[in-house]
Amino acid sequence: MTKAELVELIAQETGVSKKDTGIVVNLIMENIGKALVAGDKVEVRGFGSFKVKSRNSRQARNPRTGESVSVPAKRVPFFKASNELKARLNDGD
């Protein structure tokens, strides 16, 4: 599902215009991003949590040339699904 499809679905279910729904969806995503940049954890009950993990620098290999390459340390976003979401995904099993 794309963001546009999400906006359309929410607009249909709520009766709010697509324009207003799009603004709200964009604000939610923007604020989740801002919180992660600030190092905060974002938790959406019943869905999951977003947080930032740090990866150490390491040596890697270029698969084409076999040359050793230094990969710098970096921060990466991480999503962990809630137990409720995992249960909903596996109800069909």
Backbone hydrogen bonds, N-H to C=O, Kabsch-Sander energy under -0.5 kcal/mol:
donor,donor_aa,acceptor,acceptor_aa,energy
6,L,2,T,-2.3
7,V,3,K,-2.7
8,E,4,A,-2.3
9,L,5,E,-2.5
10,I,6,L,-2.6
11,A,7,V,-2.5
12,Q,8,E,-2.2
13,E,9,L,-2.3
14,T,10,I,-2.1
15,G,11,A,-2.0
21,T,17,S,-2.5
22,G,18,K,-2.8
23,I,19,K,-1.9
24,V,20,D,-2.0
25,V,21,T,-2.7
26,N,22,G,-2.5
27,L,23,I,-2.3
28,I,24,V,-2.4
29,M,25,V,-2.3
30,E,26,N,-2.7
31,N,27,L,-2.4
32,I,28,I,-2.1
33,G,29,M,-2.3
34,K,30,E,-2.4
35,A,31,N,-2.2
36,L,32,I,-2.2
37,V,33,G,-2.4
38,A,34,K,-1.9
39,G,36,L,-1.3
40,D,35,A,-2.7
42,V,50,F,-2.6
43,E,41,K,-0.5
44,V,48,G,-3.1
45,R,43,E,-0.6
47,F,44,V,-2.4
48,G,44,V,-2.3
49,S,80,K,-2.5
50,F,42,V,-3.2
51,K,78,F,-2.5
53,K,76,V,-2.8
55,R,74,K,-3.5
58,R,71,V,-2.2
60,A,69,V,-3.2
62,N,67,E,-2.8
66,G,62,N,-3.3
69,V,60,A,-3.5
71,V,58,R,-3.3
71,V,69,V,-0.5
74,K,55,R,-1.9
76,V,53,K,-2.9
78,F,51,K,-2.7
80,K,49,S,-2.7
82,S,47,F,-1.9
86,K,82,S,-2.3
87,A,83,N,-2.4
88,R,84,E,-2.2
89,L,85,L,-2.2
90,N,86,K,-1.5
91,D,88,R,-0.7
93,D,90,N,-1.3
